[in-house]
Amino acid sequence: MSRLSAYNAGTMTVTVSEALTLNNKDYGSTQSFSIASIANVSRRLVTVTTTEAVVMTMAAAMGSGQYIAANVMYMRYTNLDDTNFITLTFRNQDNDEVAIKLDAGQSFIWTGDNSNGMTAVMNATQDADAASSTNFGSLTNVQADADSDSCDLEIFVAEKSS
């Protein structure tokens, strides 16, 4: 984990680009955005087994695999396996869960709230009517498990200064 003081904080630029030509017509697109005051960066490789395990936790203080929810502005999860998928399960303070299938070679990006990071960003319900009265909860942890064989998962997290 790299730690920079608030005086050395940088601006992170994220660029998402799609390149596609169909019938000689360009359907590609490039979108960019910037996140100011990034002071902490973590890039980890985790071996994900077929038994679900917590790979990231939000807490009051930073630690190994542990982050401050209000400071997390950007998360990227990349499945480095060439065959198996990984299930990522995101849980909030209300024990709501959302599971994402991350297929071989794919990435999932989640950006935090512009002001409050990963606080008040997530709700899950099976009832479509209940979704209209959304009460967003803060992310508390991320769990991962591999489909049929262990996979390597790259986790990249960028935090703003406190």
C-alpha positions in Angstrom: 0.0 0.0 0.0 1.4 3.4 -1.0 0.8 6.3 1.5 1.1 9.9 0.5 0.5 12.9 2.7 -2.4 15.1 1.9 0.1 17.7 0.6 1.2 15.2 -2.1 -2.2 14.0 -3.0 -2.8 13.6 -6.7 -5.6 13.6 -9.1 -6.5 10.2 -10.6 -7.9 10.1 -14.1 -10.0 7.1 -15.2 -10.5 6.5 -18.9 -13.0 3.9 -20.2 -12.7 3.2 -23.9 -14.6 1.0 -26.3 -13.4 0.3 -29.9 -15.9 -1.1 -32.3 -16.5 -0.8 -36.0 -19.6 -2.4 -37.6 -20.4 -2.0 -41.4 -17.5 0.6 -41.6 -19.2 2.8 -39.0 -17.3 3.7 -35.8 -19.3 2.9 -32.6 -16.4 3.5 -30.3 -16.5 5.8 -27.3 -14.1 7.2 -24.8 -15.2 8.6 -21.5 -12.9 10.1 -18.8 -13.4 11.5 -15.3 -11.0 12.7 -12.6 -11.0 12.1 -8.9 -9.0 14.7 -6.9 -7.2 14.4 -3.6 -6.2 10.7 -4.0 -3.7 10.0 -1.2 -3.8 6.2 -0.7 -3.5 3.5 -3.3 -3.6 -0.2 -2.8 -3.1 -2.8 -5.5 -3.2 -6.4 -4.3 -3.4 -9.8 -5.9 -5.6 -12.3 -4.0 -6.0 -16.0 -4.7 -9.7 -16.7 -4.6 -10.7 -20.2 -3.8 -14.0 -22.0 -4.2 -14.9 -21.1 -0.6 -16.3 -17.7 -0.1 -14.0 -15.4 1.8 -13.9 -11.7 2.7 -11.3 -9.9 0.5 -12.0 -6.3 1.6 -13.5 -4.7 4.7 -14.5 -1.2 5.6 -13.5 -0.1 9.1 -12.7 2.9 11.2 -9.0 2.7 10.4 -6.8 1.4 7.5 -5.2 -2.0 7.6 -4.3 -4.9 5.4 -7.4 -5.3 3.1 -9.2 -2.8 5.3 -10.3 0.7 4.3 -12.2 3.7 5.5 -15.5 3.7 3.6 -15.9 7.5 3.4 -12.4 7.7 1.8 -12.7 5.0 -0.9 -13.4 6.8 -4.2 -12.6 4.0 -6.7 -12.4 0.2 -6.7 -11.4 -2.1 -9.5 -11.6 -5.9 -9.4 -10.0 -7.8 -12.3 -10.3 -11.6 -12.7 -6.9 -12.7 -14.0 -8.0 -16.3 -14.7 -8.5 -17.4 -18.3 -11.2 -20.0 -17.6 -13.2 -19.6 -14.4 -15.4 -16.9 -13.1 -15.4 -15.2 -9.7 -18.5 -14.2 -7.7 -18.0 -10.9 -5.9 -20.6 -10.2 -3.2 -20.9 -6.6 -1.9 -22.6 -6.2 1.5 -23.7 -3.0 3.2 -24.4 -2.1 6.8 -28.0 -3.4 6.5 -26.7 -6.8 5.4 -28.1 -6.2 1.9 -26.0 -8.1 -0.6 -25.4 -7.8 -4.3 -23.5 -10.5 -6.2 -21.7 -9.8 -9.4 -20.4 -12.6 -11.8 -16.9 -11.5 -12.9 -16.0 -13.8 -15.8 -12.5 -14.8 -16.8 -10.4 -11.8 -17.9 -13.1 -9.2 -17.0 -13.0 -6.2 -14.7 -15.6 -4.6 -12.5 -15.3 -0.9 -11.5 -17.2 0.9 -8.8 -16.7 4.6 -8.1 -17.6 6.1 -4.8 -20.0 8.9 -4.1 -18.2 12.2 -5.1 -18.4 13.5 -1.6 -18.7 10.5 0.7 -16.9 7.6 -0.9 -18.5 4.2 -0.2 -20.9 5.5 2.4 -24.6 5.5 1.5 -24.0 3.9 -1.9 -25.8 0.6 -1.9 -29.2 -1.0 -1.5 -30.5 -4.4 -2.6 -34.1 -5.6 -2.7 -36.1 -8.2 -4.6 -39.2 -6.1 -4.4 -39.3 -3.6 -7.3 -41.8 -1.4 -5.4 -39.4 -1.2 -2.4 -36.6 0.0 -4.7 -38.4 3.3 -5.3 -37.9 4.2 -1.7 -34.2 3.5 -1.6 -32.3 3.8 1.6 -28.6 3.5 0.6 -26.3 1.8 3.1 -22.6 2.0 3.4 -20.4 -0.7 2.0 -19.0 -2.9 4.8 -17.3 -5.7 3.0 -16.6 -7.6 -0.3 -16.5 -11.3 -0.5 -15.2 -13.5 -3.3 -15.4 -17.1 -4.4 -14.3 -18.9 -7.5 -16.5 -21.0 -9.7 -14.7 -24.4 -10.0 -11.0 -23.7 -9.4 -8.9 -21.1 -7.6 -8.5 -17.8 -9.5 -6.2 -14.7 -9.1 -8.1 -11.5 -8.4 -6.4 -8.1 -8.7 -7.9 -5.5 -6.4 -7.1 -1.8 -7.0 -8.4 0.8 -4.4 -7.9 4.5 -4.4 -8.7 6.6 -1.3 -8.9 10.3 -0.8 -7.1 12.0 2.1 -9.0 12.1 5.4 
